[in-house]
Amino acid sequence: FLKLKIMKILMISSTGKVGGGPSHIFMLIKLLSKHFELFLAMPKNNYSKSNLDFLKLKNFISINERKVSLFDILKLYKYIKKNDIKIIHSHGKGAGLIGRILAILLNRKHIHTYHGIHLRCHSFLSRLFYIFYENLFKNLDSARIFVSESEKNYAIDSGIRLSKISIIIPNGVNLKERINKSNKIKIRNNIRKKLNIESNQICVITLARLV
């Protein structure tokens, strides 16, 4: 029997700092490495280095933190050609630009995952430019992935056009162990006691990145 060639995929992130994006990428690589040969381009800082045990040394290449540079693009261009990588999967705004440039130069398939569009905090001209840029590359992206329904709706409401394949894949959580019902009640009661919260009092919890 002929041995099937394993598909090679390059994940790109322009940040390696603590956050949902890098954690999402590390989980994807851990879970998909049995089915694909995965490569990672990411800034090499203390956080990202501690999560690279599952990658072979040859499968990691360092790039600048939150910066799109010609040097990184040339370096990745050579890296993709050398390793015969067929799919580029970018995560976030900066990585999206790098990935799309490389996809054009190398004629590769490109998948982009949005990790928060956040247009309200930018000036009118910046928002206009970003929407124009996203729509310009609409047909280049083989797929656009949104991590929530609200993010996809926000993109549509902002004027960002969807590609042919635009899907929602919610961020996953890797549960290492299950907690049985009695332990849940015990943990709940202990937390409420520490925080001086009555057992019948309704609590609203907000989870956010501490930056």
C-alpha positions as CSV (number, residue, x, y, z in Angstrom):
1,F,0.0,0.0,0.0
2,L,1.1,3.5,-0.7
3,K,1.9,5.6,2.4
4,L,-0.2,8.7,2.4
5,K,1.8,12.0,2.7
6,I,1.1,13.8,5.9
7,M,-0.2,17.4,5.4
8,K,2.1,20.1,6.7
9,I,0.6,23.1,8.4
10,L,2.3,26.3,9.7
11,M,0.6,28.1,12.6
12,I,1.5,31.8,12.9
13,S,1.0,34.1,15.9
14,S,2.5,37.6,16.3
15,T,2.4,37.2,20.1
16,G,3.6,34.6,22.5
17,K,2.4,36.3,25.6
18,V,-0.1,34.9,28.1
19,G,-3.6,35.0,26.5
20,G,-6.3,33.1,24.7
21,G,-4.7,33.2,21.3
22,P,-1.4,31.4,22.1
23,S,-3.2,28.9,24.5
24,H,-5.7,28.1,21.7
25,I,-2.7,27.5,19.3
26,F,-0.9,25.2,21.7
27,M,-4.0,23.2,22.3
28,L,-4.6,22.8,18.5
29,I,-1.0,21.6,18.0
30,K,-1.2,19.1,20.8
31,L,-4.5,17.6,19.6
32,L,-3.8,17.7,15.9
33,S,-0.1,16.6,15.8
34,K,-1.2,12.9,15.4
35,H,-2.9,13.7,12.1
36,F,-0.8,16.5,10.6
37,E,2.8,17.7,10.7
38,L,2.5,21.0,12.5
39,F,5.0,23.9,12.5
40,L,4.8,27.1,14.6
41,A,6.0,30.6,14.0
42,M,5.7,32.7,17.2
43,P,7.8,35.2,19.3
44,K,10.1,33.3,21.6
45,N,9.5,34.6,25.1
46,N,9.3,32.9,28.5
47,Y,5.6,32.0,28.1
48,S,5.8,30.4,24.6
49,K,9.1,28.5,25.4
50,S,7.4,26.7,28.3
51,N,4.7,25.4,26.0
52,L,7.0,24.1,23.2
53,D,7.9,20.7,24.7
54,F,5.5,18.9,22.3
55,L,7.2,20.4,19.3
56,K,10.4,19.2,17.7
57,L,13.1,21.8,17.5
58,K,12.9,21.9,13.7
59,N,9.2,22.7,13.9
60,F,9.6,26.0,15.6
61,I,10.7,29.3,14.2
62,S,10.9,32.6,16.1
63,I,9.5,35.9,14.8
64,N,9.1,39.4,16.3
65,E,6.6,40.3,18.9
66,R,3.6,42.2,17.5
67,K,5.5,43.4,14.5
68,V,5.3,42.8,10.8
69,S,8.8,42.9,9.4
70,L,10.3,42.2,6.0
71,F,13.0,40.1,7.7
72,D,10.4,37.8,9.3
73,I,8.5,37.4,5.9
74,L,11.7,36.5,4.1
75,K,12.7,34.1,6.9
76,L,9.3,32.4,6.8
77,Y,9.3,32.3,3.0
78,K,12.5,30.2,3.1
79,Y,11.2,28.1,6.0
80,I,7.9,27.2,4.2
81,K,9.7,26.3,1.0
82,K,12.4,24.3,2.8
83,N,9.8,22.2,4.8
84,D,7.3,22.0,1.9
85,I,4.5,23.4,4.0
86,K,1.1,23.4,2.2
87,I,-1.2,25.3,4.5
88,I,-0.7,28.6,6.4
89,H,-3.0,29.1,9.4
90,S,-2.7,32.6,10.9
91,H,-4.1,33.7,14.3
92,G,-4.9,37.4,15.0
93,K,-4.4,40.6,13.1
94,G,-0.5,40.8,12.7
95,A,-0.2,37.2,11.9
96,G,-3.0,37.5,9.4
97,L,-1.1,40.1,7.3
98,I,2.1,37.9,7.4
99,G,0.2,34.8,6.5
100,R,-1.6,36.4,3.6
101,I,1.6,37.9,2.1
102,L,3.2,34.5,2.3
103,A,0.2,32.8,0.8
104,I,0.4,35.1,-2.2
105,L,4.2,34.8,-2.6
106,L,4.2,31.0,-2.3
107,N,0.7,30.2,-3.7
108,R,-0.4,28.4,-0.5
109,K,-3.7,27.8,1.1
110,H,-4.5,30.3,3.8
111,I,-6.8,29.9,6.9
112,H,-7.3,32.8,9.2
113,T,-8.7,32.7,12.8
114,Y,-9.9,36.0,14.3
115,H,-9.0,36.4,18.0
116,G,-10.9,39.6,18.7
117,I,-11.5,42.3,16.0
118,H,-11.9,45.3,18.4
119,L,-12.6,48.2,16.0
120,R,-14.2,50.5,18.5
121,C,-10.9,51.4,20.2
122,H,-9.4,52.6,16.9
123,S,-9.8,55.9,15.0
124,F,-12.2,56.2,12.1
125,L,-9.4,56.0,9.5
126,S,-7.8,53.0,11.1
127,R,-11.2,51.2,11.1
128,L,-11.8,52.1,7.5
129,F,-8.4,50.9,6.5
130,Y,-8.8,47.6,8.4
131,I,-12.2,46.8,6.9
132,F,-10.8,47.6,3.4
133,Y,-7.8,45.4,4.0
134,E,-10.0,42.4,5.2
135,N,-12.3,42.7,2.3
136,L,-9.4,43.0,-0.2
137,F,-8.2,39.5,1.0
138,K,-11.7,38.0,1.2
139,N,-11.1,35.6,-1.8
140,L,-7.5,34.8,-0.7
141,D,-8.6,33.1,2.5
142,S,-9.6,29.5,2.0
143,A,-11.5,29.8,5.3
144,R,-12.2,32.3,8.0
145,I,-12.7,31.1,11.6
146,F,-14.4,33.0,14.3
147,V,-14.1,31.9,17.9
148,S,-17.7,33.0,18.8
149,E,-21.0,33.8,17.2
150,S,-20.8,37.4,18.5
151,E,-17.5,37.9,16.9
152,K,-18.8,36.8,13.5
153,N,-21.8,39.0,13.9
154,Y,-19.6,41.9,14.9
155,A,-17.5,41.4,11.7
156,I,-20.6,41.4,9.5
157,D,-22.0,44.5,11.3
158,S,-18.7,46.3,10.8
159,G,-18.7,45.7,7.0
160,I,-16.2,42.8,6.9
161,R,-17.3,40.4,4.2
162,L,-17.2,36.7,4.8
163,S,-15.1,34.3,2.7
164,K,-16.7,31.3,1.0
165,I,-16.1,29.3,4.1
166,S,-16.7,31.3,7.3
167,I,-17.3,29.2,10.3
168,I,-17.6,29.5,14.1
169,I,-15.3,27.2,16.2
170,P,-15.6,28.2,19.8
171,N,-12.4,28.3,21.9
172,G,-12.0,25.0,23.6
173,V,-11.0,24.1,27.2
174,N,-8.9,21.1,27.9
175,L,-10.4,19.6,31.1
176,K,-7.6,17.4,32.6
177,E,-9.9,15.9,35.3
178,R,-13.6,15.7,36.1
179,I,-14.9,16.8,39.4
180,N,-17.7,14.7,40.9
181,K,-20.8,16.3,42.3
182,S,-19.9,16.0,46.0
183,N,-16.5,17.6,45.4
184,K,-18.2,20.5,43.4
185,I,-20.4,21.2,46.4
186,K,-17.5,21.1,48.8
187,I,-15.4,23.4,46.6
188,R,-18.3,25.8,46.1
189,N,-19.0,26.0,49.9
190,N,-15.3,26.5,50.7
191,I,-15.0,29.4,48.2
192,R,-18.2,31.1,49.5
193,K,-16.9,30.8,53.0
194,K,-13.6,32.3,52.2
195,L,-15.2,35.2,50.3
196,N,-17.9,35.6,53.0
197,I,-20.8,34.9,50.5
198,E,-24.1,33.4,51.7
199,S,-25.0,30.0,50.2
200,N,-28.2,31.3,48.6
201,Q,-26.7,34.5,47.3
202,I,-26.5,34.8,43.4
203,C,-23.0,35.3,42.0
204,V,-22.1,36.7,38.7
205,I,-18.5,35.9,37.6
206,T,-16.5,37.6,34.8
207,L,-13.5,35.9,33.4
208,A,-10.8,38.0,31.7
209,R,-7.1,38.1,30.9
210,L,-5.1,39.9,33.6
211,V,-3.2,42.4,31.5
